[in-house]
Amino acid sequence: MRAVDDVNRQIAQMTQAAIANDTQEVSAASEQHTASSQEMTATAETLADMAARLSDQVKRFTI
């Protein structure tokens, strides 16, 4: 019986370690996704500003 208990304990420890590792991987992926989203938002805002300034410049030449 002790051998079975030891195996069960080892399985439980391995399961907990795997869950912890998976959680860290998901957390890291989520952080990367958030950073990418923030970068895309900043780029979109920059492009919108550039488009507005270009539009203002083009209006100078429009009859």
C-alpha positions as CSV (number, residue, x, y, z in Angstrom):
1,M,0.0,0.0,0.0
2,R,2.8,2.4,0.8
3,A,4.1,2.0,-2.8
4,V,0.7,3.0,-4.2
5,D,0.5,6.0,-1.9
6,D,4.0,7.0,-3.0
7,V,3.1,6.7,-6.7
8,N,-0.1,8.7,-6.1
9,R,1.8,11.4,-4.3
10,Q,4.3,11.6,-7.1
11,I,1.5,11.8,-9.7
12,A,-0.1,14.6,-7.7
13,Q,3.2,16.5,-7.5
14,M,3.8,16.0,-11.3
15,T,0.3,17.2,-12.0
16,Q,0.7,20.3,-9.9
17,A,4.1,21.1,-11.6
18,A,2.5,20.7,-15.0
19,I,-0.4,22.9,-14.1
20,A,2.0,25.6,-12.7
21,N,4.1,25.4,-15.9
22,D,1.0,25.7,-18.1
23,T,-0.3,28.6,-16.1
24,Q,3.1,30.4,-16.5
25,E,3.0,29.8,-20.3
26,V,-0.5,31.1,-20.6
27,S,0.4,34.1,-18.5
28,A,3.5,34.9,-20.7
29,A,1.4,34.5,-23.9
30,S,-1.2,36.8,-22.5
31,E,1.4,39.4,-21.7
32,Q,2.9,39.2,-25.2
33,H,-0.6,39.5,-26.7
34,T,-1.3,42.6,-24.5
35,A,2.0,44.2,-25.5
36,S,1.3,43.5,-29.2
37,S,-2.2,45.0,-28.9
38,Q,-0.9,48.1,-27.3
39,E,1.8,48.5,-30.0
40,M,-0.9,48.1,-32.7
41,T,-3.1,50.7,-31.0
42,A,-0.2,53.1,-30.8
43,T,0.7,52.5,-34.4
44,A,-2.9,53.0,-35.5
45,E,-3.1,56.3,-33.5
46,T,0.1,57.5,-35.2
47,L,-1.2,56.6,-38.6
48,A,-4.6,58.4,-37.9
49,D,-2.7,61.5,-36.9
50,M,-0.5,61.3,-40.0
51,A,-3.5,60.9,-42.2
52,A,-5.2,63.9,-40.6
53,R,-2.1,66.0,-41.1
54,L,-1.8,64.9,-44.7
55,S,-5.4,65.7,-45.3
56,D,-4.8,69.2,-44.0
57,Q,-1.8,69.6,-46.3
58,V,-3.8,68.4,-49.3
59,K,-6.6,70.8,-48.6
60,R,-4.2,73.7,-49.3
61,F,-3.9,72.6,-52.9
62,T,-7.5,71.7,-53.5
63,I,-9.5,74.3,-55.4
